[in-house]
Amino acid sequence: MKQRLDKTERRLNAGIAGVTALASIPYVPGSTFSYGIGGGNYRDGNALAAGVQFRTSASTNVRVNVSWDSAGNSAAGVGFAGGW
C-alpha cells in the first residue's frame, strides 16, 4: 500500500511541476509570433514545457503549449483570446 501511495505522490508532484512549467513560459508582447520554454519543480517532481503564441489579428491571439514531466506524463493546452 505504501508503494502505491509513494507512486501516486510522485505522479502528483510531477503533474504540479508540469503546470508550473506551463505557467512559466514567457511570451513577447505585441509580436505576431512568439515562442518560449519554461521549467517547473515541485518537491521531487520536475518538468519542462514549450509553447507558441500567434497574434492572428490586431485583437485576437492563439496559444498552444505542452509539458513533459519526470513521471513520464505530458500535458497540452490551447487557448484563444480576443479583445476590443
DACORRA-V617058 format. One record per residue. N is the residue number from 0. RES is the residue in one small letter. PHI is phi in radians with two decimals (none if undefined). PSI is psi in degrees with one decimal (* if undefined). D_FIRST is the distance of its C-alpha to the first C-alpha in Angstrom with 2 decimals. Layout:
# DACORRA-V617058
N_RES_PHI_PSI_D_FIRST, N_RES_PHI_PSI_D_FIRST
This chain:
# DACORRA-V617058
0_m_none_-42.1_0.00, 1_k_-1.09_-38.1_3.81, 2_q_-1.09_-39.6_5.44, 3_r_-1.14_-41.7_5.24, 4_l_-1.14_-41.4_6.39, 5_d_-1.08_-42.7_8.72, 6_k_-1.12_-42.9_10.04, 7_t_-1.09_-42.4_10.75, 8_e_-1.11_-41.8_12.43, 9_r_-1.07_-42.0_14.44, 10_r_-1.16_-41.1_15.60, 11_l_-1.12_-45.1_16.63, 12_n_-1.06_-41.3_18.44, 13_a_-1.15_-39.5_20.17, 14_g_-1.12_-41.4_21.19, 15_i_-1.11_-40.5_22.71, 16_a_-1.07_-37.9_24.49, 17_g_-1.11_-43.1_25.82, 18_v_-1.16_-38.8_27.31, 19_t_-1.09_-41.9_28.78, 20_a_-1.10_-42.6_30.37, 21_l_-1.07_-43.7_31.89, 22_a_-1.23_-18.5_33.33, 23_s_-1.57_-2.9_34.78, 24_i_-1.22_119.1_37.00, 25_p_-1.50_148.0_40.60, 26_y_-2.21_156.1_43.40, 27_v_-1.58_112.6_47.16, 28_p_-1.08_142.0_48.80, 29_g_1.42_-5.8_51.84, 30_s_-1.41_148.2_51.22, 31_t_-1.21_-37.2_51.58, 32_f_-2.38_134.4_48.68, 33_s_-2.49_146.2_46.05, 34_y_-2.37_159.4_42.94, 35_g_-2.85_167.6_40.35, 36_i_-2.26_154.8_37.09, 37_g_-2.50_156.0_34.49, 38_g_-2.17_155.1_31.55, 39_g_-2.55_152.1_28.56, 40_n_-2.52_138.1_25.93, 41_y_-2.55_116.8_23.19, 42_r_0.88_-113.9_21.16, 43_d_-1.74_12.9_19.90, 44_g_-1.79_142.3_20.89, 45_n_-2.32_154.1_24.38, 46_a_-2.71_158.2_26.54, 47_l_-2.25_141.5_30.10, 48_a_-2.36_154.2_32.11, 49_a_-2.46_150.2_35.60, 50_g_-2.76_165.0_37.89, 51_v_-2.31_151.3_41.46, 52_q_-2.32_133.3_43.62, 53_f_-2.06_130.4_46.86, 54_r_-1.57_104.4_49.60, 55_t_-1.40_-21.6_50.89, 56_s_-2.76_-177.9_53.79, 57_a_-1.10_-20.4_55.12, 58_s_-2.21_12.9_52.85, 59_t_-2.38_146.1_49.71, 60_n_-2.32_148.6_46.78, 61_v_-2.21_136.7_43.99, 62_r_-2.27_137.5_40.88, 63_v_-2.30_132.5_38.28, 64_n_-2.58_161.5_35.35, 65_v_-2.56_147.7_32.17, 66_s_-2.27_154.4_29.33, 67_w_-2.24_133.8_27.04, 68_d_-2.06_172.3_23.93, 69_s_-1.26_-8.3_22.04, 70_a_-1.65_4.9_19.06, 71_g_1.50_12.8_21.66, 72_n_-1.76_162.4_22.33, 73_s_-2.34_157.4_25.75, 74_a_-2.40_147.9_27.29, 75_a_-2.36_152.0_30.91, 76_g_-2.52_153.5_33.28, 77_v_-2.46_142.2_36.89, 78_g_-2.50_156.5_39.17, 79_f_-2.34_137.9_42.79, 80_a_-2.35_142.8_44.97, 81_g_-2.40_154.2_48.53, 82_g_-2.73_170.9_50.97, 83_w_-2.58_*_54.62
